[in-house]
Amino acid sequence: PNTQNLPDPLRRHRQRCKKDRIADLNKQLAGKKDEIARLRESLDKMGVEVEVLTEQVAEQNARAENLSSEKVELENQLHTVYYIVGVEKELRDAQIIDKQGFIGRTLTVNNTNNLESFTKADSRLLSEIPVGRKKVTVVTAQPEDSYQLVTGGEKDKIVTKLLITDPVRFWESSKILIISYK
């Protein structure tokens, strides 16, 4: 509205109100600018914290993956077994077994550090070992009730395979199996 037609005191009062209102709005604006600056600073700090936490999570995930790989590797080592099926004389010549006892009737296992001639296997997956021979002897000390020597039939003396019936007991005393035949 046109303030020139108003009496002087009223006009002055209106102008003072406008100035007060403008000053109040400027003060509010300055306060809001300060609040925006504080919020931006807080947001920047949160962004840095999120980056740090993301890096920490990535590090922990990598560490967990490494531990998981190590666990699998250790489990595989724990379940690694070695076996060999061979002619008694050849096993003696290779110094894998010896004859001892009264007139050399007992076969014994030598200190077998060289496992190159053995077959490496995972005890969790190995349930039978093919033999296909007569006069078979399990030289190592596996419990007799933890395996079975399977023949082709009642009259057939050929042992077709060694069947592991209790893998935990079978491998608990030794991770090495030596089967000899004559």
ChimeraX attribute file (.defattr): number of C-alpha atoms within 10 A of each C-alpha:
attribute: neighborCount
match mode: 1-to-1
recipient: residues
	/A:1	5
	/A:2	6
	/A:3	12
	/A:4	8
	/A:5	8
	/A:6	12
	/A:7	9
	/A:8	11
	/A:9	9
	/A:10	11
	/A:11	15
	/A:12	13
	/A:13	11
	/A:14	14
	/A:15	13
	/A:16	12
	/A:17	12
	/A:18	12
	/A:19	12
	/A:20	12
	/A:21	12
	/A:22	12
	/A:23	12
	/A:24	12
	/A:25	12
	/A:26	12
	/A:27	12
	/A:28	12
	/A:29	12
	/A:30	12
	/A:31	12
	/A:32	12
	/A:33	12
	/A:34	12
	/A:35	12
	/A:36	12
	/A:37	12
	/A:38	12
	/A:39	12
	/A:40	12
	/A:41	12
	/A:42	12
	/A:43	12
	/A:44	12
	/A:45	12
	/A:46	12
	/A:47	12
	/A:48	12
	/A:49	12
	/A:50	12
	/A:51	12
	/A:52	12
	/A:53	12
	/A:54	12
	/A:55	12
	/A:56	12
	/A:57	12
	/A:58	12
	/A:59	12
	/A:60	12
	/A:61	12
	/A:62	12
	/A:63	12
	/A:64	12
	/A:65	12
	/A:66	12
	/A:67	12
	/A:68	12
	/A:69	12
	/A:70	12
	/A:71	12
	/A:72	12
	/A:73	12
	/A:74	12
	/A:75	12
	/A:76	15
	/A:77	11
	/A:78	12
	/A:79	15
	/A:80	16
	/A:81	20
	/A:82	18
	/A:83	18
	/A:84	19
	/A:85	22
	/A:86	17
	/A:87	15
	/A:88	22
	/A:89	14
	/A:90	14
	/A:91	19
	/A:92	18
	/A:93	11
	/A:94	11
	/A:95	13
	/A:96	20
	/A:97	22
	/A:98	19
	/A:99	15
	/A:100	11
	/A:101	9
	/A:102	7
	/A:103	7
	/A:104	10
	/A:105	10
	/A:106	11
	/A:107	18
	/A:108	18
	/A:109	18
	/A:110	12
	/A:111	9
	/A:112	10
	/A:113	7
	/A:114	8
	/A:115	13
	/A:116	8
	/A:117	12
	/A:118	15
	/A:119	13
	/A:120	14
	/A:121	15
	/A:122	15
	/A:123	19
	/A:124	12
	/A:125	9
	/A:126	12
	/A:127	14
	/A:128	15
	/A:129	16
	/A:130	12
	/A:131	21
	/A:132	17
	/A:133	18
	/A:134	15
	/A:135	10
	/A:136	21
	/A:137	15
	/A:138	16
	/A:139	18
	/A:140	19
	/A:141	16
	/A:142	19
	/A:143	13
	/A:144	11
	/A:145	11
	/A:146	15
	/A:147	18
	/A:148	15
	/A:149	18
	/A:150	17
	/A:151	18
	/A:152	12
	/A:153	10
	/A:154	7
	/A:155	7
	/A:156	10
	/A:157	15
	/A:158	18
	/A:159	20
	/A:160	18
	/A:161	17
	/A:162	20
	/A:163	17
	/A:164	20
	/A:165	14
	/A:166	14
	/A:167	16
	/A:168	12
	/A:169	16
	/A:170	20
	/A:171	20
	/A:172	11
	/A:173	12
	/A:174	13
	/A:175	17
	/A:176	20
	/A:177	21
	/A:178	22
	/A:179	19
	/A:180	25
	/A:181	20
	/A:182	12
